[in-house]
Amino acid sequence: MNAVLHQLKNIINLGARDADANEARSIVIVNIMGIIPAIFTVIMAPVLYAVTGDLAILISPLIEGCILFTIPFWNVMRRHNIAKLVMYSTHSLGLLYFGLLMGPDANIELIVVFLIGLSFLIYPNTASRLISVAAVVVVLTILGISFGYHFVKWLVLAATILLNVMVFYFYSAHFSESIDALVMQNKAKSREFARTNHETRNHLNVANTVCEEYLRHFPTDTENVTIPVKDAKALSFSINRIKEVVNNVLDYSQLEHSRPAPAYGKVNIRQWVEELVASYQIFAGEKNVNIRLELSPNLPYTVMADEKAMTTILSNLLSNAIKFTFSNTAITVQLDAGRDNIIMRVIDQGPGLTESQSAQLFQAYISDRSNRYKGTGLGMPIVLETLKLLRGSIAVKSNDGVGSVFIVTIPVTGPAQESAEQLAPLGKTVLVVDDNPMNLRATELQLQKTGCTAIKHMDVHTAIQATFLKCPQVILLDYQLNGMNGLEAIQLIRQHEHLKDVPVIITSGITGIDTDKGLLAAGVTGFLNKPVELHRLYHYLQMSESALTTG
């Protein structure tokens, strides 16, 4: 039986696999309305003949069934409109024939209502729907005259048909809008992931260049490599940017549409641009290109702005400039302050832009694909979309053969007041349970910054044993341990009397676990996404004070 159903499913899907989603749905419906009724007619025709003894009851259904069996083959040959016409006209003519043959007892009105709904499912345009509805109405009219319908019967049929037409019309319109919205949403997700991949690659290039530069100058058996502070800062800056991009991906899995509103905060604009330019100077050095930074005296030290968005903009402009600038030349980055905005200029010494290239500059996936210039063609569209988020603007001045100047204006609310925010030592003992030794070390370093002491263990059982010697004030628990998930781990912890009231903070790279009712019922104090940000960790450690007090 399963084999028969599998073969039937394959026949119904004939012609649909290579079509787009909307067309595939229509093809499947047409195939169903061809194959299933054809099978029924072949089975029922002999039965009806045996009951009635009428040869017409045997031959006519078999002819109709043979015609309907051809429908999937029309779809395979991509003659979808012919398949629809054959299916709909065969059912309409069959409706007329059997209605005249069998009389009012055939309940033709029910089939008419069904065919009207079917027309809205298989035809996307209004003209085809009207023709289909008109065809079955003509059939019903002929049968009604033949059956001698009274005025009341005609009135009820007319109301029924009108009601069905209106219901199917508005439903199909809503369905089409929903499909269009899903398609747009899917495209938005694809663009966001493409944007994320592009940003990550930019910063990975910087980190990879720094590492390879120093590994190349030391023997392979060297245990320690010393690098200057400026290069370590460039490496750290790039890794932090990658971490931010990873966090975006984790957050994005919970979003169904566009990026969130700008996140404004205090930005040391001079330090920010110096660190960013320094990180890209490593990358530019491979082409012997120098990045000159020119800061206007009017530029404030701090502003209120979205640092992540500004980094996205300048990173892509610098990456583009390095890619296209000729070797042994220079790139100039200028920053100035307007009344309520920051003005950036990135000036390269590349081949410039032709008129056609300028017209396509902000179109996604449009890029020079020659061996000399490699890229995804996403850098400038990312810049434009990010500026729209910030309500900023970009202008381009370029002539073919003489380089390009990109002028970006970003509104800011600064300058902000300077404040040296220090983390007050918390002085807590924190039990950290994570089966990844690198995560343990990273968490220990962060806890040191908060003035806390870390007790590190890679499995729950040994961690619990250690608590009998020194009971922690907070537990940081990884959600995915070897052989045990977070819920099982916290349930095991809560079995011990001295740990029942100790706040537990779950850390994980999986989004959505903060709504897990089982974890919340087990007494989880908070949830932190990996990689863990220092200020969020500090905030949750502070929150655990109240949990300890109330406990």
N, C-alpha and C positions, 0 to 999 in steps of 0.2 A: 504493500500500500504506500509506504514511504517513497519507494522508487517511482511509483506512478505519479504521486504528487510532485516529486522533484522534477520529473520530465514535463509535467503540466506547467510548473512554474517557469521552466526554461522556455517553453513555447510562448507563454504570456509575456515574457521579457524580450522576445525577439524584436530587434530594431531599436530598443530603448537604451542599450548600454552606451552607445556613442552619441546620444543626444544630450542636450542640456536638461537641467532639472525639470523645468516647466513642460518642455516637449516630451520628455521621457514619461512624465506622469500621464499626459494625454495618450501617448502610444500604448501604455499598459492598460488604460481604461478601454481603449478601442479594441485591443487584443482580447481582453476579458469578455467584452460584449460580442466578440466574434466567436471565440472558441467555446465558452461555456454554453451559450444558447445552441451552438451547432451540435455539441455533445448531447444536450437535452433532446433536440429534435430527432437525432438519429436513434436515441433510446425510446422516445415516446411515440414516434410514428407507428412502429409495428404494434404497440400496445393499443393505440387508438383505433388502428385498423381492425384489430382483433375484436374490439368492443363494438364498433359501428359497422364494419364490413364495407365501408366506403373507400374505394381505391384512391380517391382524391386526397383523403386524409393521410394516406401513406406516401404518395408521390410528392405532393407539395412540400411537406416538411423536409423530405430528403433533399429536394432541390435547394430549399432555403439553407439547409445545413451545409451543403457542398459549397455554396457561395460564401457563407460565413467562414468556412475553413480557410479560404484564400486570404483573409485579412492580414494575418501575421506576415505572410510572404510579401504583401504590398509594403508593409512597414520595413521589412528587411531590405527591400529595394529602395527605401527612403522615399517612397511615394505615399507619404503620410496623409495628404489631402484626399488621395484616391481611396485609401483605406477607410478614412472617416466617411466619405461619401457612400462607399459600398456598404459599410455597416449600417449607417443611418437610413439609407434608402431601402435596404433589404428589410430592416425591422418595420419601417413605415408601410411598405407594400404588403409585408406579411400581416401586419395589423389590419389593413384594409381587407385582405383576402379572407383571413380567418374570422374577422368580424362579420362579413357578409355570409360566410359559410355557416357559422355557429350561432349567429343571432345575438340578442341582448344578453343571453346568459354568459357570454364570454367576458363580461365586465371590462370592456375595452377602455373605459375611462381611466382605470388604474394604470394601464400601460401607457396611455397618453401622458399622464402626469409624470411617470417615470422618464419617458423620452424627452419631455421638456427639461427636466433636471439634467439629463445626460448631455443635452446640447450645450448647457452652460459649463459643464466639466471638460468637454473636448474642444470647444471652439473658443479661442481667445478674443475674437473681434465681434462687435455687435452685429454686423451685417450677416455673418454666417449663423449666428444665433437666431436672428429674426427669420431667416429663410427656413431654418430647421423647425422652429416653433410653428411657422406658417404651414409647413408641410404636414405636420401631425394634426393641426387644427383643421386643415382641408379634409384629411382622412376622417376625423371625428365628425365633421359636418356631413360628409357623404353617408357615414354610418347612421348618424342621427336622423337624417331624412329617411333612410331606408327603414330604420326602426320605428319611425313615427313619434319622435320625442315631442312632448308637450312644451308649452312656453316656459313653465316653471323649471322643467328639466334643463332647457337651454340656458336659463338664467343661472341655475346652480353650477352648470358646467363652465359657463363664462367666468363666473366669480372664482371658481376653483382654479381655472387656468391662469387668470390674472394674478391671483394670490401666489401661485407657485412661481410664476415668472418674476414677480417682485422679490420674493424670498430668495430665489436662486441668483437673481441679479445682484442684490446687495451683498449676499454671502460671498459670491465669486469675486466681487469688487474688494471686499474686506480681505479675502484670502490672498488675492493678488498683491494687495498693499502689504500684507504680512510677509509674503515671500520676498517682495522687493526690499522690505526693511531688513530681513535676515541676510539677503545678498549684500546689502550695503554694510551691514554689521560685520559680515565675514570679510569683506574687502578691507574694512577699517582695522580688523584684527591682523590681517595679513600685512597691511602697511605698518602697523605698530611693531610687529615682530621683525619686519625688514629693517625698520628704523633701529630697533634694539641691536640686531646683528651688526648693523653698520657702525653704531657707536662703540660697541664692544671691540670690533676689529681695529678701530682707530687707536684705542688705548692699549690693546694688546701689542700693536706694532711698536709703540713707545717702550713698553716693558720688555718686549723681546729684544729690541735693539740695544737697550742698556745692558741686559744680561749677556748677550752675545759679544758685545764690545769688550767686556772684561774677561769672559771665559776664553776669548781668543788669545789673550796676552799672557795666560798662565798655563803651565803644564797640567796635563790631565790628572796627575797624582797630587796636585796642590789641595790641601785641606781647607785653607782659609784664603779668602779673597777680600782685599780691602778696597772700597770704592769711596770717592769723595762724597761729602755730605750733599752737595748739590745734585749729584746723580741719584743718590739714595732718595732724596726728596722727589725727584722726577719719577722714580720708580713707584714710590709710595703714592704719589698723586694719581698716577695712572691706575694703580690697583684699586684705589678708592673710587675712581670713576667707574671701573668695571663692577665694583661692588654695588654702586648705585644702580647700574643698569640691571644687574641680577635682581635687585630688590624690585625694580619696575616690573620685571617679568613675573615675579611672585605675586605682586599686587594685581597685575593685569589679569591673572587667571580668575579673579573675582569680579572683574569689570565686564560689562557687556557693551560699552560704547566708548566714547572718546576719553582722552586723558583728563585728569582732574584739573581744577582751577589752579592758578599759580600759587606756589607756597612761598610767600614773602618772609624774609628774615634779614637780619643784619649781615652785611657782606663787607669785608675789608677789601674794597675794590682794587687797590694797588697790590696788595699781597696776592689776591686771587689771580690777577692777570700776569703778575711776575712768575708765579708758580706754573701757570698753564703754559706760558710762552717757554719757560725753561724745560718743561717736559717735552714740548714739540721741537725744541732746538736739538735734542738728541736725535730725533727722527730726521730733521732737516740736515744734520751734519753728514749724513750718508751721501748727500748730493753736494756737499760743501756749500750749503746755503746758510747764510746768517739771518737770524730773525732779529730785527731791530725794534725795540720797544720805546715809544715816545709818549710820555704822559704829560698832559697839559697841567700847568700850575693851578688851573681852576678845578682840577679833578679832586673831589673830596676823598678822604681816607675811607669813610664808610658810607654805605647807602642801604636803604631797605629795598631789596630786590629778590628775585628768584634765582639763587646761585646755580642750581642745577640746570635751569633753562638757559641761562647765560653761558654756562660751560658747553652745553650742547651746541649753541650757535657758534661761539668762537672756535671750538674744537673742529667743527666741520669746515669753517672758513679757512683755518690754518691747514688742515689736512688737504683741502682742495688746492690751496696756494702752494704747498710743498710739492704736491703731485705735478702741477703744471709749470711751476717756476723753473727756468733753465738753471743748470748746474753752475756753480761758481758765481752766483748772484746773491741778491738779498730780498727778504720780505720785510715790509714795514708794517707794524701794528701801532696804530695811534688811538689814544683814548682821550676824549674831551668831555666836558660836562656842559649841558645846556641848562635851561631854567629848571625843567622837571624831568630831565632825561640824561642818559649816557649815550655818547656818540662814539661808535667804533669804526675805524677804517682799517681794512686789510688790503695792502697794496702789494701785488706780486709783479714779477718780471718774467712773465710767461708769454705764450704766443698770442694772448688776447682772444677776443671772441668775434666771430663773424656775425652778421645780422641774423642768420638762421640759427646759429648756436645761442645767441642772446634770446631769441624767441622761445627756445625750448629749454632754457636754463633751469626753470623750476618745475619741469615735468619729470615725474618719477621714472626711473630706469632709462633715462636718456643720457648716454655717456659716450665719450670717445672710447671705442673698444679696440683701438690699435694696440700693438705690443708695447708702445711707449707709455701710454696712459691706461692704467687698469683701475677699475672701480665699478660700483654697482649703479651709479647714477642716482643715488639717494641723498647725497650730502646737501645739495641746495634745496630740494623739496623739504627736507627735515628742518633746515634753517627757516624756510618760509612758514611752515606750519607752527613751529615753536614761536616765531614772532607774532603770529596771529593770536596765539595763546596769551602773549604778553601785551597785545595791542601795540606792537612795535611796527617798524617798517624797514625795508631794505631797498637800496638803490645801487645800480651797477653802472660804472663808467668804463668802457672798454673800446678799443679799436684793434682791428686785426693786426697782429704783429708787434704791438707796443705794450702788452700787459693789461691788467685789469685792476680796478679799484672797487671794493665792496664797502658800502657805507650803511651801517646799521644803527638805527635809533631805537633805544629801549627806554620806556618810561620807568622812572623810579620815584619813590616817595621820600628819599633821603634828603640831606645826610642824617644818619642816625647818631645818637649819642654814643660815645665810646664807653665801653664797660668791660672790665676784665672779669669774666665770669669764672669762678673757681668752684670746683666740686668739693664740698665739705666732706671730710673723711667720715665714713659711716661706722667703721670699726666693727664689722660683723664677721662671723665665721660662716662661710658659704660652702655647702657640699655640692660639688659639680660632678655629675654622672654623664659621661659621654664615651662611646666606644671608639671615637676618633682622637688619637693623641694630639693631633695638630689643633683640633677644636678645643681640647683641654688646655693646651698652652695659650691659645689666643684668649680664652675666657679668663685664665689666670692673670694675664697681663692687664686685661680690662678691669678685673676686680682690684688689682693693685692700685689702679688710678682712682678707684672709689674708696680706697682706704680699707678694703676688706681682705680677709685671709681666705684662701681657697684650699679646700680638701678635695683632691682629685681622685676619681675612680672610674674604671672603664666598664664595670658591671654593677648591677644593683645589689647583688648579694654581698660582695665585699664592701660596698659602700655602707650598707646597713650595719655590718659588723664593726666598721670603723666608728659609727656613731655611738657605740657603747662606751668608747674611750673619750670621745668629745662630741657632744651633741651640737649640731649646726643650728644657726638661727634662721637660715634660708636654704632651700634646696633648688638648684638649677638642674633640671632633668631633661635629657634629650628624648624626643618622642619616639625615635626609631633606634632601639638598641638591638644588638645581635640576639635573636631568639625571643624578643620580648618587645611589645609596644608600650606606649606611654601609659595607657590605662592599666595594663597589667602591672607595670612597675609601680605606679602610685598606689594601687590596691595593696601590693606587697608591703610598701612603706607604711601605709596606714594600719597594718596589722600590729605594728609595734607601738606600745603605749607611749613611749617617750617621743615618738615622731608624729603622733596624731594631730598635734596642733602646729607643727612646723610648716610655714608657708612653702608651697611648691610652685615654681615657675617652669612651665614647659617651654623648651626651645625646639624649633623645627623649621625645616625648609619647605614644609607642606602648608599651603594656605587652606583656610576653612576649618581647621581643627578647633579654633576658638569658639565654635558653635556646637561642639560635641557635648551633648548633654551628659554622657557618661563621665567625661573628664570633669565637667563642672560639678556634678554631683559628688565626685570623689574629693572635692575640695581644692581644686587648682586655683592658685592666687592670680596668675597672669600667664600670658602667652607672648613669646618673643620670636619673631621671624629671624632666621639665619640668612646672611651674616648679621650678628647682633650688633646694633648700634649702641655706642657707649651711653648716650644721654637717655635712651629708653631703658637700658639696663639699670642705670642709676635711679631712674624714676620708679621702676618696679621694686627695687631694693628699698627705696623710701616707703613705698606703699605697704610693704610687708610689715612695717612698724605697727600700723593699725591692726593688721591681721594678727600679729603676735599679742597685741594689747587685748583685743576682743577675745582671742582664743583663751 
